[in-house]
Amino acid sequence: MNSEKMFEHISREELEKVSKIFSKHFGEDIWASNTFGDTVFTPEKASAVEFCEIVNCSEQGRERCRKQRADSIRMSMEIGQPYITICHAGILLGCVPVVDEDTQLGGLFFGKCLCENVCQSLLKDITKRLKGISDDQGEILHALLELPNTPPRKIHSASEKLYDILYGETRLNPKMLHWQRELSRQQAEIGEYIAEQKRLKNVSSTPYEYEKKLMNKVRIGDKTQTREILNCMLASIMLKSPGELNVLKARLLELISVLSRAAAEGGVDIDIMLERNLKNITQLIDVSDQKELCAWVGRATDDFIELVHDTANSRKISQIRPATEYIDQHYKQQITLSDVAKASHLSPSRLAHIFKEETGMTIVDYITQARIEQAKNLLLSTNMNCTEICFDVGYNNQSYFTRTFKELVGLTPRQFRSVNRSNS
């Protein structure tokens, strides 16, 4: 990509406009670099910064700055959002990635400031960083004192504002960044689930149990809950088979088949499902990166849910979603069919009918499942005794709780805790 590639997608006039708006809000100049880190734009009335002039007085300093910009652009592209760092010379640097559709163009930079007061330790650190570029400590100190001291919160706010200005005031399309941001968000969530499962020293649900939960959520078109369960399932697979891409692919192929059945049960035309499945399988074969695989199955799952929403049964789904949300929030309390129906603005008989039709279970079954799942989590993650857990998840009779738990899990609560902890 040459230095002029950026200007095939955004004009210098547009960059001047972005610069003026940003400067009006934050009183700082911006500049633009291509993906190699070469500066290709600076505002017409940009103020000179003494510290940066010192750094750029040598070839070594200029090359370090160029490499720093290139690295910052690369990092901001990977995470799909602004990236803030301390540059090689010791001052703050903010970078907003510049893309158009799937084309990487470079980055917009701001900063040239400190995030702490000048002190002896800071001066010592920066003098060390500039060894070979400038050995005049007095000159460095004077230049540092000229730099603004900007709180980290303001820097973060400025980076988000510059992102909004860039893509709001120009014709650039940040499609790629949205995808990268989603990748980063999902990987962070999966990482949290892996850490949690390691802390619990076991996995609280089997793959089959995860699939059952996912099917129920896909049938009713609950995208948020589906994503949470899916990412927890992915964490479980990766924890058991770390780095085994083929194992992950095989499990995801199975999962897609299961979810397609759930979507069909949710009312999606079978011919549409067959066509979509062929497309999904073709795409899956070509994916060779674990992060991309996780994102791919997330999008495929969202696609199933969108199909469910678009069916003739979407009205029924929207009617029962308040019921599932109410149960998920109140299962620890003594709730009745009338309570749930009231939250759904339906008669108890109508709600009971469409709930069973759409989820494959009764409302009582759904409440029971929510309580037992929470009980399993508490048995593994806390030292609460079985009586305490019984009352915490909404039961007022320990014998009934134990009997219900065993019917669903195959073990009593004490056996479940003992088996899982002994296997860890």
Salt bridges, closest charged atoms under 4 A:
GLU4 OE1 - ARG12 NH2 3.68
GLU8 OE1 - LYS5 NZ 3.34
GLU14 OE1 - ARG171 NH1 2.83
GLU50 OE1 - HIS142 ND1 3.11
GLU59 OE1 - ARG62 NH2 2.96
GLU63 OE2 - ARG66 NH2 2.70
ASP71 OD2 - LYS67 NZ 3.07
GLU78 OE2 - ARG74 NH1 3.33
ASP100 OD2 - HIS9 ND1 2.91
ASP102 OD2 - LYS175 NZ 3.98
ASP125 OD2 - ARG129 NE 2.97
GLU169 OE1 - LYS17 NZ 3.09
GLU182 OE2 - ARG185 NH2 2.89
GLU182 OE2 - ARG227 NH1 2.73
GLU189 OE1 - ARG185 NH1 3.03
GLU209 OE2 - LYS376 NZ 2.97
GLU211 OE2 - ARG251 NH2 3.26
GLU254 OE1 - ARG251 NE 3.18
GLU265 OE1 - ARG219 NE 2.55
ASP302 OD2 - ARG227 NH2 2.94
ASP303 OD2 - ARG276 NH1 2.58
GLU306 OE2 - LYS223 NZ 2.91
ASP328 OD2 - LYS217 NZ 3.61
GLU357 OE1 - LYS316 NZ 2.80
GLU373 OE1 - LYS213 NZ 2.80
GLU373 OE2 - LYS376 NZ 3.42
ASP392 OD2 - LYS332 NZ 3.64
